[in-house]
Amino acid sequence: MSEKVDGSTAAGRSPVALIAAAIRRERDHAGLTLTELAKQAGLAKSTLSQLESGVGNPSVETLWALSVALDVPFSRLVDPPRAVVRVVRAGEGPVMYSEQADYAATLLASCPPNARRDIYLIQVSPGQPRTSAPHNPGTVEHVVLSRGRALVGPSDEPVELNPGDYVSYPGDAPHIFEALEPNTTAVLVSELV
């Protein structure tokens, strides 16, 4: 996997080590073997083993596949343990890059235990659109564009957004985010209802 996960560390652990621990924790919690989870996520068992060992460097697509297979919010795999008050400064936080497009998603806030909602800062440049496979059933995505212009929403009917525009669409169906201007930025809220 060529895409990287960058960001701050918690308790001196690298982001990859935090992701490795989260995958193991959630797999154990789900009662799945390495083989079962790899099959459900569509990954090679060796790839999953490397990720759990902290050797791999997962892409956003790989992490989404694992979150769907584990039936957990995406953020549960990438968000380090948090303090009571959490500030994410510009340029900080765990960043996931797409293998398909010039697309970066920074996790700003994950959902509390009894809710299913995550908040991301999205930074995209024109070029190949970021296409997303369906997430967990019942997922709804909300996007507020803060800078630039973009086509966002269902793959077959994206909506053009300008700064300040909002769109909500089913995240459990194929969807895209395509920047139409350089330095396009948005806030994305993913919720499971």
N, C-alpha and C positions, 0 to 999 in steps of 0.2 A: 504494500500500500504506500503510495507516494505522497499522499496528503498528510499534513501535520496537524497536531492538536497543540496549540500554544496557550500560554496564560500563566497566571500566578499559581503559586503552590500553597498548600495548606500543611502546616506543621512540617515544612521542609521537604515535602514529598513532591515529586514531579507530577505534572498533569497526567502523563501516561501511567504512572504508578497509581494515581487516584482512580483512573478509569479502570485499570486492571482489577483493583480491589473492589470497585463497584460492580463490575461484571461478575466476579466470583461471588460476592455477597448476594446479588439478585438471583443468580443461577441457583445457589444453595437454597435461598428463600423459596424459589419456585419448585425445588425438588427435582431439578433436571440434571441429567448427566451432561458431560461435555459433548458427547455424541448427539444427544437429543437436542440440545440447544443449537449446536452447529447446523443440524438438519433443518430445524424450524426456521432459523435465520438465513438459510441458504448459503452458509459459509463452509469452507473446508474445516474439518476438525483441527488440523494443524494450525490454521489461521487463528481460530478461537483459542487454542492452547497458548499460542504466542501472545495474544492480547491479554489473557489472564496472567501470563508470566511477566507482563510489563515490557515485553520485547517488541511487540507490534506497535504501529502508530496508526490508529484507525481513522478512516475518513468519516465524514458526516453520514454518508450512505450506509456504511457498515454499522455505525452506532444506532441509526434509525432502525435498521433491520433487527438488531439485537433488542432494542426497546420494544418493538412490536412483538417479537417472539417471546419476550419475557413479560409482556403486558404491563409495562411500567412506563411512566413518562420519560422521555428522552433525557431530561435533565438529571434524573436519578443516576445516570451513568457517567455524567461529566461534572456535576456540581460538587465541589469540595464541601466538607462540613462548614456550616456558617455560624457566625457570631449572632448575638441578639440584634445588634445594629450592623447592617452591612452596607458599605459604600463601594460601588464599582466605578472607579475613575475612568475617563476616556482612555482607551488604549490598554485597559486591564481586563481581566476576566478570561475564562477559558474560551478560546476561539477555535471553531471548527471550519475547515475549508472544504469546498466541494471539489470532487474529481472532475466534474463536468463543466463548470463555469467559474468565472472570476467572482466568487460568492463567498463571503465570510459571515458566520453567525456567531455572535458573542452572547453567551448565556448571561443575562442580567439578574434573573431571579427564577428560582425553581419553586414548584408548588409545595405547600405544607403537606404533611402526611394525609390529611383527609380531603384534600382538594386535588384537582388534576389540571394544573395550569402552569405554564412556563413562559417567561418573557425573554425575548432576544433582541439584540441590536443587529440589524442586517446591513452589510456594506457590500455593494455590488457595482461592477463596472460593465459597460456594454460588451457584447460578444455573445457567446453561447449562453442561452437561458439556463437557469437552474431548474431542472425538472425534478419533481419529487414523486416517488411512488406513494401509494396510499399509506397513511399512518394507522394507528389503532382505530377500530370501529368507534364512531361517535366523536372523533376529533374534529374540532372546528378551529380554524385559524383566523385571526384578526390582524390586519396590517394597517398601520398609519404611516404614510410616507412623510418623511421630514425634509428630504432634500432630493432634487433631481426629478426624473420621471421614470415610470416603470409600468410594465404590463404584469399584473398579478392576479392569481385566482385559478379557477379550474383550467386545465390544459386546453380544453376545447372552447372556452369562453373567457379568456383573461380580460381584465378591466384595466384601462389606462388610468394611472394615478398621478396626480400632481401634488406638490407639497401641501400638507394639511388634509389630504383626502384619506378616507377610511374605506376598507373593504373587509367583508367577512365571507368565508366560503368553507365548504366541507374539506377538511384535511384528510378525510378517509377515502378520497378519490384522487386521481392524478392531478397535480397542480404545478404551476410554474411561477417563477419570479424572474423577469427579464428587465434589466436596466436599459433605459433608452438614452440616458445621459451619464457622463462620468461622475464618479463620487456619489452615486445614488445611495441614500440611507433611509432606513425605515425601522420601526419598532414592530415586532411580530409577537403576538400572544397566541400560544397554542394551548387549547383547553380540551379536555376530554369530558364530554357531557353525558 
